[in-house]
């Protein structure tokens, strides 16, 4: 009796699908626990502010969420945070990351004044 290799691959593929499903469930459970913890840590206005930050700047919002969860686990947060307190934490995060939002762009007007269209005008004057 011979064993069909496609049958073996199907069995292994089912195991991978089960592992993927377990990972999805674990991630969903972890996300639910995080949301539950954040809801208990933040008052309604602060939670709304955090959700707005997550929509506008997902990376900064995720960083702030992680910071809040870590602070709660280490016992640094004893009571519900209000919106102004959350803003203070956000400012601290922005200061520590080097606040790229205030980076200045230098505009060189001399180069901007010379573009390819101007070259055609000068050539007609010289020729």
N, C-alpha and C positions, 0 to 999 in steps of 0.2 A: 504494500500500500504506500503510495506516494502522497506527500503533503504539498498542497498547492501553496506557493509563496505568497500569493495575494491574500490568502486566508490569514496568514501570519501577520501581514502588514495591517490588515483590518483589525486584528486583535490589539496590536500595539497602538493603532490610531485611536481606538476606543479609550485606552488607558490615558493617552495624552488629552483626549477630550474631557475625561473625568478630572484630570489634574487642572485643566484650564477652568473647568466649572468650579472646582474647589477654590482656586485662586480668586475667581470673580466673587464668590460668596464671602471669602475672607476679606477681600477689599471692601465689599459693600458693608460688611459688619464693622470693619474698622472705620469707615467713613461715617456710619451711623453713630458709632461711639464718639467720634470726634465732634459731630454736630450736636449730640446730646450734651457733651461736656461744654462746648462753646455756648449753648443756650443757657446752661446753668451759670456760666461765668459772666455773661454779658447781659445788661438790661436790653430792653427792646430797641431803643434808639442806637445803642452801640452795635447790636447785632445787625441792624439795618445798615449802619455805616460800613461794617465789615463786608456785608454782601455787596454793597456798592463798590467798594475797593476791589473785591474779587472780580467784579464785572469789568471795571475800568483797567485794572492792572493785576492780572491773575498771579504773576510771579510775586509781586509785593504782598498781595492778599494771602497767598499760601505761606509766605515767610512769616507774616503776622500771626496767622493761625497756628503755625508751628511754635512760634514764640509763646503764644498764650497757653497752649496745651502744656508746653514744657514748664512754664511758670506755675501753672496749676498743679502739676505733678510734683514739683519741688516744694510746694507750699508757700510760694511767694505771693499768691493771690488768695486773700482771706475772705473777700466779699465780692459781690457783683460789681463789675466795672461799669462806669457810666461812659457816655459818649466822649466827654472831655478827657477822661482818663485814657480812653482808647486812642484819641487823637495824640495825646502825649506819648504813648507807646509808639505810634506810627511815626512821629517826629524823631524819636530815638532810633527807630529802624532806618529812617531816611538819612539821618546824620551818619550812622555807622556804615551805610552802603555808599557814601560819597555823593548822594543826591545828584544824579545825572540830569535831573529836570532843569537845573539852573545852569547847565553848561552853556557857554556862549559860543556863538558862531561868528567868526570874523568874515566879513564880506569885503573882498578886494574890488573896489569900484573901477580901478584902472583896467583890470582884466575883463570885467563885465562889459565895459564900454567897447572893447574890441572883440567883435564876433565875426563869424565868417561872412555875414552879409556886408559888413563894412569893407572887407577886402575887395569885393567886386566893385564897389564904388570908387576906391582908390585906383584900381586898375583902369577904369574907364577914363579917369582924369589924366593918368600918365600916358596912356596910349594914344 
